[in-house]
Each structure stands twice: as structure tokens, then as C-alpha cells.
């Protein structure tokens, strides 16, 4: 029986942190992002991002081999920012506003795209987004910090 691999949606801050090796990013988050990126290239996890990636991330000068790896990797997928994504993003912004909180349009779009794509988790290094998720202001899909789960080893098999 094939095991279903996890599908993570990374917001722009995750991609920027890993590609720039951002010093301001918590080292454990950066390590999790780097490990998970390698896991994606090896086919053990699937990473998604919406098409905002083009305008938010691709202005970073990336090596040609990185762009080639992403464009050919079957475990990296773009979520199109369709009308449904934008409607949900607008609803999320209204929900936050009703609770006296703000939610930027790009952040709302990333959260909506991940929800509509039915990912396992939405990853961010943005504390405010994680807190909004914990408060129930966002979608049903958990919005969490990057992490690497401890592998369970079964030596009895």
C-alpha cells in the first residue's frame, strides 16, 4: 500500500527565507525549510505555492539550476489564483476585520490558495498568521511554522 506524502503550501516568506538564507529567520524554521525543500526534490513531500510566487519571490536572483529544479520537479506545483481563491481571500480579510485584526491581501491570497488546494498544512514564518490561525480566524487548514516531524522508526518489522 502506497503511503500518501504530505502536501505543504509555503507562503512567500518561506521561499524568501530559504532562497536568501534570511538571518532574521529562526534557525529551526530555516533548517526545516531547507530539509523539506530537499525532501521535495527527492519526492518525499509535495510543495505548493500560488502564482503570487512570480511577483513576490522571483525578483530574488536565483541560480539557473534552482529554477530548473523547480520547473521540472513533479512535487512542486503552482495553485492558480482563481476567482474562488480571491473570494475566499476577501472573506478571510472581512473575518479578520470583524475581529479588529488586519490581514494583508497577499497573505489572505496565500492562505486561501492553500485551503482551496486542500494541502496538509500551510507554512509561514509570520507569527501574526500563525496566531490568527490558532484563534480560528483563518481557514480549517492549519497555518503553522516550518517544522520537521521526527521520523518514527519501527525496528520490530
One Martini backbone bead per residue (centre of mass of N, CA, C, O) as a GRO file, in nm:
protein
  157
    1UNK     BB    1   0.094   0.037   0.025
    2UNK     BB    2   0.068   0.363  -0.036
    3UNK     BB    3   0.200   0.652   0.079
    4UNK     BB    4   0.099   0.956   0.162
    5UNK     BB    5   0.212   1.257   0.095
    6UNK     BB    6   0.281   1.553   0.195
    7UNK     BB    7   0.117   1.882   0.170
    8UNK     BB    8   0.272   2.196   0.123
    9UNK     BB    9   0.225   2.536   0.192
   10UNK     BB   10   0.410   2.818   0.083
   11UNK     BB   11   0.487   3.111   0.155
   12UNK     BB   12   0.688   3.366   0.064
   13UNK     BB   13   0.864   3.371   0.324
   14UNK     BB   14   0.979   3.089   0.291
   15UNK     BB   15   1.121   3.125   0.018
   16UNK     BB   16   1.293   3.368   0.097
   17UNK     BB   17   1.442   3.236   0.332
   18UNK     BB   18   1.574   2.998   0.170
   19UNK     BB   19   1.707   3.164  -0.067
   20UNK     BB   20   1.848   3.389   0.142
   21UNK     BB   21   1.916   3.307   0.424
   22UNK     BB   22   1.769   3.439   0.660
   23UNK     BB   23   1.874   3.578   0.960
   24UNK     BB   24   1.575   3.642   1.082
   25UNK     BB   25   1.537   3.345   1.084
   26UNK     BB   26   1.470   3.088   1.243
   27UNK     BB   27   1.680   2.822   1.246
   28UNK     BB   28   1.460   2.595   1.260
   29UNK     BB   29   1.302   2.692   1.012
   30UNK     BB   30   1.529   2.687   0.807
   31UNK     BB   31   1.593   2.386   0.838
   32UNK     BB   32   1.309   2.287   0.757
   33UNK     BB   33   1.306   2.411   0.477
   34UNK     BB   34   1.558   2.275   0.362
   35UNK     BB   35   1.472   1.984   0.412
   36UNK     BB   36   1.199   1.999   0.254
   37UNK     BB   37   1.315   2.073  -0.015
   38UNK     BB   38   1.478   1.811  -0.047
   39UNK     BB   39   1.228   1.626  -0.020
   40UNK     BB   40   1.096   1.725  -0.277
   41UNK     BB   41   1.323   1.646  -0.478
   42UNK     BB   42   1.283   1.331  -0.368
   43UNK     BB   43   0.954   1.277  -0.329
   44UNK     BB   44   0.840   1.311  -0.006
   45UNK     BB   45   0.720   1.591  -0.088
   46UNK     BB   46   0.476   1.851  -0.137
   47UNK     BB   47   0.484   2.165  -0.305
   48UNK     BB   48   0.312   2.481  -0.267
   49UNK     BB   49   0.205   2.765  -0.473
   50UNK     BB   50   0.120   3.056  -0.579
   51UNK     BB   51   0.139   3.294  -0.840
   52UNK     BB   52   0.275   3.511  -0.652
   53UNK     BB   53   0.564   3.409  -0.674
   54UNK     BB   54   0.648   3.578  -0.920
   55UNK     BB   55   0.624   3.867  -0.756
   56UNK     BB   56   0.762   3.787  -0.465
   57UNK     BB   57   1.025   3.590  -0.546
   58UNK     BB   58   1.151   3.622  -0.852
   59UNK     BB   59   1.335   3.883  -0.771
   60UNK     BB   60   1.527   3.682  -0.690
   61UNK     BB   61   1.840   3.577  -0.743
   62UNK     BB   62   1.847   3.276  -0.913
   63UNK     BB   63   1.964   2.999  -0.989
   64UNK     BB   64   1.921   2.810  -1.264
   65UNK     BB   65   1.906   2.532  -1.113
   66UNK     BB   66   1.664   2.610  -0.937
   67UNK     BB   67   1.460   2.669  -1.160
   68UNK     BB   68   1.486   2.390  -1.292
   69UNK     BB   69   1.402   2.219  -1.048
   70UNK     BB   70   1.118   2.341  -1.024
   71UNK     BB   71   1.013   2.303  -1.326
   72UNK     BB   72   1.068   1.966  -1.304
   73UNK     BB   73   0.915   1.915  -1.047
   74UNK     BB   74   0.645   1.703  -0.946
   75UNK     BB   75   0.656   1.835  -0.628
   76UNK     BB   76   0.578   2.112  -0.777
   77UNK     BB   77   0.309   2.356  -0.732
   78UNK     BB   78   0.073   2.556  -0.877
   79UNK     BB   79  -0.168   2.789  -0.771
   80UNK     BB   80  -0.426   2.930  -0.893
   81UNK     BB   81  -0.566   3.262  -0.899
   82UNK     BB   82  -0.874   3.245  -0.860
   83UNK     BB   83  -1.180   3.350  -0.783
   84UNK     BB   84  -1.204   3.164  -0.535
   85UNK     BB   85  -0.953   3.267  -0.394
   86UNK     BB   86  -1.041   3.569  -0.378
   87UNK     BB   87  -1.299   3.526  -0.218
   88UNK     BB   88  -1.169   3.395   0.030
   89UNK     BB   89  -0.974   3.623   0.091
   90UNK     BB   90  -1.195   3.832   0.146
   91UNK     BB   91  -1.330   3.677   0.377
   92UNK     BB   92  -1.081   3.676   0.563
   93UNK     BB   93  -1.054   3.981   0.589
   94UNK     BB   94  -1.336   4.026   0.712
   95UNK     BB   95  -1.302   3.846   0.960
   96UNK     BB   96  -1.066   4.002   1.082
   97UNK     BB   97  -1.198   4.283   1.092
   98UNK     BB   98  -1.433   4.194   1.288
   99UNK     BB   99  -1.180   4.136   1.508
  100UNK     BB  100  -0.960   4.379   1.477
  101UNK     BB  101  -0.802   4.272   1.225
  102UNK     BB  102  -0.544   4.221   0.998
  103UNK     BB  103  -0.519   4.132   0.634
  104UNK     BB  104  -0.333   4.082   0.385
  105UNK     BB  105  -0.379   4.008   0.064
  106UNK     BB  106  -0.143   3.809   0.017
  107UNK     BB  107  -0.199   3.636   0.266
  108UNK     BB  108  -0.490   3.560   0.194
  109UNK     BB  109  -0.417   3.424  -0.074
  110UNK     BB  110  -0.240   3.200   0.037
  111UNK     BB  111  -0.446   3.073   0.228
  112UNK     BB  112  -0.664   3.017   0.012
  113UNK     BB  113  -0.495   2.839  -0.176
  114UNK     BB  114  -0.435   2.616   0.030
  115UNK     BB  115  -0.726   2.541   0.089
  116UNK     BB  116  -0.821   2.475  -0.203
  117UNK     BB  117  -0.581   2.255  -0.235
  118UNK     BB  118  -0.574   2.067   0.018
  119UNK     BB  119  -0.364   2.084   0.228
  120UNK     BB  120  -0.206   1.992   0.512
  121UNK     BB  121  -0.027   2.265   0.521
  122UNK     BB  122   0.054   2.599   0.622
  123UNK     BB  123   0.344   2.788   0.569
  124UNK     BB  124   0.517   3.009   0.807
  125UNK     BB  125   0.705   3.301   0.961
  126UNK     BB  126   0.434   3.437   1.060
  127UNK     BB  127   0.307   3.503   1.361
  128UNK     BB  128   0.030   3.633   1.295
  129UNK     BB  129  -0.080   3.393   1.128
  130UNK     BB  130  -0.062   3.177   1.343
  131UNK     BB  131  -0.244   3.325   1.549
  132UNK     BB  132  -0.496   3.340   1.368
  133UNK     BB  133  -0.528   3.037   1.343
  134UNK     BB  134  -0.554   2.971   1.649
  135UNK     BB  135  -0.817   3.176   1.662
  136UNK     BB  136  -1.001   3.103   1.394
  137UNK     BB  137  -0.965   3.323   1.138
  138UNK     BB  138  -0.920   3.106   0.940
  139UNK     BB  139  -0.878   2.820   0.817
  140UNK     BB  140  -0.879   2.475   0.854
  141UNK     BB  141  -0.603   2.489   0.776
  142UNK     BB  142  -0.309   2.479   0.904
  143UNK     BB  143  -0.109   2.744   1.039
  144UNK     BB  144   0.248   2.710   1.032
  145UNK     BB  145   0.545   2.636   1.122
  146UNK     BB  146   0.824   2.518   1.039
  147UNK     BB  147   0.883   2.156   1.019
  148UNK     BB  148   1.019   1.849   1.158
  149UNK     BB  149   0.938   1.539   1.178
  150UNK     BB  150   0.971   1.274   1.354
  151UNK     BB  151   1.092   0.976   1.285
  152UNK     BB  152   0.951   0.660   1.274
  153UNK     BB  153   1.096   0.365   1.404
  154UNK     BB  154   1.073   0.016   1.299
  155UNK     BB  155   1.245  -0.272   1.439
  156UNK     BB  156   1.021  -0.516   1.429
  157UNK     BB  157   1.003  -0.581   1.105
   0.00000   0.00000   0.00000
